[in-house]
């Protein structure tokens, strides 16, 4: 605002010169009496025009800068509103924590398993580990031999599911991936669960690998990274004992 007033203040004298001194120059040209004669002012018509145009351009430049600032502020406002709405949606979305009972979500498309789909309610009586991964996650793939070995050792009381979190990992991609894993890991036994929005809504991990430990009662016992997944902790999970493990954030 101060700059605008400053430029207007510079432009007004130029406009006054243009109004009062241009008639004076015309009067001199026509040899008429000059009622505005002032020997201290020597600004000519071209100089007046130049200053007027200069001030006008400065005002326009200042307005352009302010216009850009306004547009930037509006864009920032909508960005903040959008971020706030997203944060509010995330806040309203139930984040399952330790002690919560997992909802009866359907694992709709499963490869390398006795059934092609299953609900969590049908898995009661077995301890579960949900291993969240994606085909592009190299850190996830490194853990698969260990996870497969643990599944084979504790198969009577434990079921591990590899729950894909990447929307582009369709059924064909997972089928090709399964062929490769069977070559890499002998008798590969881990079920692959295709990505689905319903699972993503309930379990929205932002970093992988991500493991959710579920007891035989259907309640979450731990949420961890790969380091905590070992035989000792799995035996405690199967026995229904408390798991004092470091919790990994979603």
HUGIMO-V617033 format. One record per residue. N is the residue number from 1. RES is the residue in three letters. D_FIRST is the distance of its C-alpha to the first C-alpha in whole Angstrom. Layout:
# HUGIMO-V617033
n	res	d_first
N	RES	D_FIRST
N	RES	D_FIRST
This chain:
# HUGIMO-V617033
n	res	d_first
1	UNK	0
2	UNK	4
3	UNK	5
4	UNK	5
5	UNK	6
6	UNK	9
7	UNK	10
8	UNK	11
9	UNK	12
10	UNK	14
11	UNK	15
12	UNK	16
13	UNK	19
14	UNK	20
15	UNK	21
16	UNK	23
17	UNK	25
18	UNK	26
19	UNK	27
20	UNK	29
21	UNK	30
22	UNK	31
23	UNK	33
24	UNK	35
25	UNK	36
26	UNK	37
27	UNK	39
28	UNK	40
29	UNK	42
30	UNK	44
31	UNK	45
32	UNK	44
33	UNK	43
34	UNK	39
35	UNK	38
36	UNK	34
37	UNK	36
38	UNK	34
39	UNK	36
40	UNK	33
41	UNK	31
42	UNK	32
43	UNK	29
44	UNK	31
45	UNK	30
46	UNK	30
47	UNK	27
48	UNK	25
49	UNK	25
50	UNK	24
51	UNK	21
52	UNK	20
53	UNK	20
54	UNK	19
55	UNK	16
56	UNK	16
57	UNK	16
58	UNK	14
59	UNK	11
60	UNK	13
61	UNK	13
62	UNK	10
63	UNK	10
64	UNK	13
65	UNK	12
66	UNK	9
67	UNK	13
68	UNK	15
69	UNK	13
70	UNK	13
71	UNK	17
72	UNK	17
73	UNK	16
74	UNK	19
75	UNK	21
76	UNK	21
77	UNK	21
78	UNK	24
79	UNK	26
80	UNK	26
81	UNK	27
82	UNK	30
83	UNK	31
84	UNK	31
85	UNK	33
86	UNK	35
87	UNK	36
88	UNK	37
89	UNK	39
90	UNK	41
91	UNK	41
92	UNK	43
93	UNK	45
94	UNK	48
95	UNK	48
96	UNK	52
97	UNK	53
98	UNK	56
99	UNK	58
100	UNK	57
101	UNK	59
102	UNK	59
103	UNK	58
104	UNK	61
105	UNK	59
106	UNK	61
107	UNK	61
108	UNK	62
109	UNK	63
110	UNK	65
111	UNK	67
112	UNK	70
113	UNK	70
114	UNK	73
115	UNK	71
116	UNK	68
117	UNK	66
118	UNK	66
119	UNK	65
120	UNK	64
121	UNK	66
122	UNK	69
123	UNK	69
124	UNK	69
125	UNK	72
126	UNK	71
127	UNK	68
128	UNK	65
129	UNK	63
130	UNK	60
131	UNK	59
132	UNK	56
133	UNK	55
134	UNK	54
135	UNK	56
136	UNK	54
137	UNK	54
138	UNK	56
139	UNK	56
140	UNK	57
141	UNK	60
142	UNK	61
143	UNK	62
144	UNK	64
145	UNK	67
146	UNK	67
147	UNK	66
148	UNK	69
149	UNK	71
150	UNK	70
151	UNK	71
152	UNK	74
153	UNK	75
154	UNK	74
155	UNK	74
156	UNK	76
157	UNK	74
158	UNK	70
159	UNK	68
160	UNK	66
161	UNK	63
162	UNK	61
163	UNK	58
164	UNK	56
165	UNK	52
166	UNK	51
167	UNK	51
168	UNK	52
169	UNK	56
170	UNK	58
171	UNK	61
172	UNK	62
173	UNK	60
174	UNK	62
175	UNK	65
176	UNK	65
177	UNK	64
178	UNK	67
179	UNK	69
180	UNK	67
181	UNK	67
182	UNK	71
183	UNK	72
184	UNK	70
185	UNK	71
186	UNK	75
187	UNK	75
188	UNK	71
189	UNK	71
190	UNK	68
191	UNK	66
192	UNK	63
193	UNK	61
194	UNK	59
195	UNK	55
196	UNK	54
197	UNK	51
198	UNK	53
199	UNK	54
200	UNK	50
201	UNK	49
202	UNK	52
203	UNK	51
204	UNK	48
205	UNK	48
206	UNK	46
207	UNK	48
208	UNK	52
209	UNK	54
210	UNK	54
211	UNK	57
212	UNK	58
213	UNK	61
214	UNK	63
215	UNK	66
216	UNK	69
217	UNK	67
218	UNK	64
219	UNK	62
220	UNK	59
221	UNK	61
222	UNK	59
223	UNK	56
224	UNK	56
225	UNK	56
226	UNK	59
227	UNK	60
228	UNK	61
229	UNK	63
230	UNK	67
231	UNK	70
232	UNK	70
233	UNK	67
234	UNK	68
235	UNK	72
236	UNK	70
237	UNK	68
238	UNK	71
239	UNK	73
240	UNK	70
241	UNK	69
242	UNK	66
243	UNK	63
244	UNK	62
245	UNK	59
246	UNK	56
247	UNK	54
248	UNK	51
249	UNK	48
250	UNK	48
